[in-house]
Protein backbone atom coordinates (compact mmCIF):
# COMPACT_ATOMS: atom_id res chain seq x y z
CA UNK A 1 0.00 0.00 0.00
CA UNK A 2 1.20 3.50 -0.79
CA UNK A 3 1.58 6.03 1.99
CA UNK A 4 -1.02 8.76 1.65
CA UNK A 5 -2.35 11.83 3.45
CA UNK A 6 -5.86 13.27 3.35
CA UNK A 7 -5.99 17.02 3.90
CA UNK A 8 -8.61 19.75 3.37
CA UNK A 9 -8.35 21.84 0.22
CA UNK A 10 -10.41 24.81 1.32
CA UNK A 11 -13.86 24.23 2.79
CA UNK A 12 -15.29 22.22 -0.11
CA UNK A 13 -12.66 19.67 -1.11
CA UNK A 14 -10.50 16.89 0.32
CA UNK A 15 -7.09 16.18 -1.20
CA UNK A 16 -5.52 12.72 -1.10
CA UNK A 17 -1.77 13.05 -1.64
CA UNK A 18 0.80 10.32 -2.37
CA UNK A 19 4.58 10.86 -2.52
CA UNK A 20 5.26 13.36 -5.29
CA UNK A 21 6.72 11.61 -8.30
CA UNK A 22 5.77 10.55 -11.81
CA UNK A 23 5.04 6.88 -11.27
CA UNK A 24 2.51 4.79 -13.25
CA UNK A 25 1.61 2.60 -10.27
CA UNK A 26 0.90 5.61 -8.06
CA UNK A 27 -1.20 7.10 -10.81
CA UNK A 28 -3.05 3.79 -11.27
CA UNK A 29 -3.76 3.79 -7.50
CA UNK A 30 -5.18 7.30 -7.81
CA UNK A 31 -7.39 6.29 -10.73
CA UNK A 32 -8.74 3.31 -8.76
CA UNK A 33 -9.46 5.49 -5.75
CA UNK A 34 -11.20 8.12 -7.89
CA UNK A 35 -13.42 5.48 -9.50
CA UNK A 36 -14.24 4.02 -6.10
CA UNK A 37 -15.25 7.45 -4.78
CA UNK A 38 -17.43 8.08 -7.83
CA UNK A 39 -19.08 4.66 -7.61
CA UNK A 40 -19.73 4.53 -3.87
CA UNK A 41 -20.24 8.11 -2.75
CA UNK A 42 -22.51 9.30 -5.53
CA UNK A 43 -24.11 12.67 -4.84
CA UNK A 44 -21.95 13.20 -1.73
CA UNK A 45 -19.25 14.52 -4.09
CA UNK A 46 -19.58 17.06 -6.88
CA UNK A 47 -16.42 16.12 -8.77
CA UNK A 48 -13.34 13.91 -8.45
CA UNK A 49 -10.07 15.02 -10.08
CA UNK A 50 -7.05 12.75 -10.63
CA UNK A 51 -3.53 14.23 -10.52
CA UNK A 52 -0.14 12.65 -11.14
CA UNK A 53 -0.07 11.39 -7.56
CA UNK A 54 -3.22 12.78 -6.00
CA UNK A 55 -7.00 12.68 -5.93
CA UNK A 56 -9.17 15.66 -5.03
CA UNK A 57 -12.82 15.14 -4.11
CA UNK A 58 -15.06 18.22 -4.25
CA UNK A 59 -18.25 18.40 -2.18
CA UNK A 60 -20.97 20.78 -1.09
CA UNK A 61 -20.05 21.72 2.51
CA UNK A 62 -23.66 22.62 3.41
CA UNK A 63 -24.85 19.14 2.43
CA UNK A 64 -21.91 16.84 3.22
CA UNK A 65 -20.12 16.36 6.54
CA UNK A 66 -16.38 16.64 5.73
CA UNK A 67 -15.39 14.43 8.69
CA UNK A 68 -17.69 11.67 7.44
CA UNK A 69 -16.42 12.08 3.88
CA UNK A 70 -12.79 11.95 4.98
CA UNK A 71 -13.44 8.76 6.96
CA UNK A 72 -15.10 7.10 3.95
CA UNK A 73 -12.30 8.15 1.59
CA UNK A 74 -9.68 6.80 4.00
CA UNK A 75 -11.54 3.48 4.17
CA UNK A 76 -11.59 3.19 0.38
CA UNK A 77 -7.93 4.20 0.09
CA UNK A 78 -6.85 1.62 2.65
CA UNK A 79 -8.84 -1.06 0.83
CA UNK A 80 -6.70 -0.71 -2.30
CA UNK A 81 -4.27 -3.54 -1.49
CA UNK A 82 -2.55 -4.40 -4.75
CA UNK A 83 -2.08 -2.00 -7.61
CA UNK A 84 -1.32 -2.94 -11.18
CA UNK A 85 -0.90 -0.38 -13.91
CA UNK A 86 -4.40 0.32 -15.21
CA UNK A 87 -4.95 -0.40 -18.88
CA UNK A 88 -6.96 2.34 -20.51
CA UNK A 89 -7.66 2.88 -24.16
CA UNK A 90 -5.01 3.44 -26.82
CA UNK A 91 -5.27 6.65 -28.84
CA UNK A 92 -3.19 7.14 -31.99
CA UNK A 93 -2.52 10.83 -32.68
CA UNK A 94 -1.30 12.13 -36.07
CA UNK A 95 1.15 15.04 -35.88
CA UNK A 96 2.62 17.34 -38.52
CA UNK A 97 6.02 18.06 -37.01
CA UNK A 98 8.26 21.08 -37.50
CA UNK A 99 7.92 24.07 -39.80
CA UNK A 100 5.16 26.54 -38.98
CA UNK A 101 3.42 23.84 -36.95
CA UNK A 102 6.45 23.15 -34.73
CA UNK A 103 8.40 26.37 -34.25
CA UNK A 104 10.42 25.05 -31.29
CA UNK A 105 11.56 21.75 -32.75
CA UNK A 106 14.94 23.28 -33.62
CA UNK A 107 15.44 24.28 -29.98
CA UNK A 108 14.62 20.73 -28.90
CA UNK A 109 17.11 19.37 -31.43
CA UNK A 110 19.83 21.67 -30.11
CA UNK A 111 18.98 20.64 -26.53
CA UNK A 112 19.33 16.98 -27.47
CA UNK A 113 22.35 17.42 -29.73
CA UNK A 114 20.46 15.78 -32.57
CA UNK A 115 18.62 16.57 -35.79
CA UNK A 116 14.97 17.55 -36.07
CA UNK A 117 14.31 14.21 -37.76
CA UNK A 118 15.76 12.46 -34.70
CA UNK A 119 13.50 14.51 -32.43
CA UNK A 120 10.52 13.25 -34.41
CA UNK A 121 11.79 9.67 -34.32
CA UNK A 122 12.33 9.81 -30.55
CA UNK A 123 8.98 11.44 -29.85
CA UNK A 124 7.04 8.94 -31.97
CA UNK A 125 8.93 5.89 -30.64
CA UNK A 126 7.36 6.01 -27.18
CA UNK A 127 3.91 5.11 -25.92
CA UNK A 128 2.85 7.74 -23.38
CA UNK A 129 0.58 7.41 -20.41
CA UNK A 130 -2.17 9.95 -19.77
CA UNK A 131 -1.51 10.86 -16.14
CA UNK A 132 -4.13 13.57 -15.85
CA UNK A 133 -6.28 15.94 -17.86
CA UNK A 134 -6.18 19.62 -16.89
CA UNK A 135 -5.33 22.88 -16.97
CA UNK A 136 -7.93 23.70 -19.62
CA UNK A 137 -10.62 21.21 -20.73
CA UNK A 138 -9.05 18.26 -22.51
CA UNK A 139 -5.33 19.03 -22.07
CA UNK A 140 -3.61 15.64 -21.54
CA UNK A 141 -0.42 15.49 -19.47
CA UNK A 142 1.60 12.63 -20.99
CA UNK A 143 4.79 11.05 -19.72
CA UNK A 144 7.51 10.19 -19.85
CA UNK A 145 9.46 11.93 -22.57
CA UNK A 146 12.86 10.52 -23.48
CA UNK A 147 15.47 12.48 -21.51
CA UNK A 148 17.37 13.34 -24.65
CA UNK A 149 14.55 15.63 -25.85
CA UNK A 150 13.08 16.55 -22.45
CA UNK A 151 13.89 20.26 -22.73
CA UNK A 152 12.58 22.57 -19.99
CA UNK A 153 9.81 25.10 -20.49
CA UNK A 154 10.49 28.18 -22.57
CA UNK A 155 11.83 31.16 -20.66
CA UNK A 156 9.21 33.38 -22.28
CA UNK A 157 5.71 31.85 -22.58
CA UNK A 158 3.57 32.61 -25.62
CA UNK A 159 0.40 34.61 -25.12
CA UNK A 160 -1.52 32.26 -27.45
CA UNK A 161 -0.70 28.69 -28.49
CA UNK A 162 -2.71 27.35 -31.48
CA UNK A 163 -5.20 24.53 -30.80
CA UNK A 164 -3.76 21.09 -31.52
CA UNK A 165 -0.19 22.11 -30.74
CA UNK A 166 1.91 19.18 -29.52
CA UNK A 167 4.53 20.31 -27.04
CA UNK A 168 7.24 19.21 -24.61
CA UNK A 169 8.15 20.51 -21.17
CA UNK A 170 10.73 18.48 -19.29
CA UNK A 171 9.57 14.89 -18.93
CA UNK A 172 6.07 15.69 -20.14
CA UNK A 173 4.43 16.07 -23.52
CA UNK A 174 0.93 17.31 -24.18
CA UNK A 175 -1.61 18.67 -26.65
CA UNK A 176 -3.18 22.12 -26.39
CA UNK A 177 -6.93 21.68 -27.00
CA UNK A 178 -7.68 25.38 -27.47
CA UNK A 179 -5.91 28.68 -27.99
CA UNK A 180 -4.36 29.52 -24.61
CA UNK A 181 -1.17 31.05 -23.23
CA UNK A 182 1.57 28.47 -22.80
CA UNK A 183 5.26 28.03 -22.14
CA UNK A 184 5.86 24.52 -23.48
CA UNK A 185 8.08 23.86 -26.51
CA UNK A 186 5.87 23.37 -29.58
CA UNK A 187 7.15 20.63 -31.89
CA UNK A 188 4.12 20.01 -34.11
CA UNK A 189 0.38 20.15 -34.49
CA UNK A 190 -2.40 17.58 -34.73
CA UNK A 191 -5.77 17.88 -36.47
CA UNK A 192 -7.26 15.80 -33.65
CA UNK A 193 -9.33 17.71 -31.10
CA UNK A 194 -8.59 16.69 -27.47
CA UNK A 195 -11.83 18.42 -26.46
CA UNK A 196 -14.90 18.91 -28.61
CA UNK A 197 -18.19 19.73 -26.83
CA UNK A 198 -20.14 18.70 -29.95
CA UNK A 199 -19.01 15.06 -29.59
CA UNK A 200 -21.02 12.52 -27.60
CA UNK A 201 -17.86 12.08 -25.52
CA UNK A 202 -16.26 15.56 -25.50
CA UNK A 203 -12.95 14.40 -23.98
CA UNK A 204 -10.65 12.33 -26.17
CA UNK A 205 -8.28 11.36 -23.34
CA UNK A 206 -8.79 9.96 -19.86
CA UNK A 207 -6.26 9.21 -17.09
CA UNK A 208 -4.77 5.78 -17.67
CA UNK A 209 -5.07 5.89 -21.47
CA UNK A 210 -2.07 5.30 -23.73
CA UNK A 211 -1.10 7.70 -26.52
CA UNK A 212 1.01 6.99 -29.59
CA UNK A 213 2.07 9.78 -31.94
CA UNK A 214 2.79 9.27 -35.63
CA UNK A 215 4.08 11.75 -38.19
CA UNK A 216 1.99 13.06 -41.09
CA UNK A 217 2.68 15.55 -43.88
CA UNK A 218 1.26 19.05 -44.17
CA UNK A 219 -1.00 17.79 -46.98
CA UNK A 220 -2.35 15.01 -44.77
CA UNK A 221 -2.89 17.53 -41.98
CA UNK A 222 -4.91 19.77 -44.32
CA UNK A 223 -7.11 16.85 -45.47
CA UNK A 224 -7.79 15.81 -41.86
CA UNK A 225 -8.58 19.31 -40.60
Secondary structure as UniProt FT lines:
FT   STRAND          4..8
FT   TURN            10..11
FT   STRAND          13..18
FT   HELIX           24..41
FT   HELIX           42..44
FT   STRAND          47..50
FT   STRAND          54..58
FT   TURN            61..63
FT   HELIX           66..78
FT   STRAND          90..97
FT   HELIX           99..101
FT   TURN            103..104
FT   HELIX           105..112
FT   HELIX           116..125
FT   STRAND          127..134
FT   TURN            135..138
FT   STRAND          139..143
FT   HELIX           147..149
FT   STRAND          158..161
FT   TURN            163..164
FT   STRAND          165..169
FT   TURN            170..171
FT   STRAND          172..175
FT   STRAND          180..182
FT   STRAND          185..189
FT   TURN            197..198
FT   TURN            207..208
FT   STRAND          210..215
FT   HELIX           218..224
//
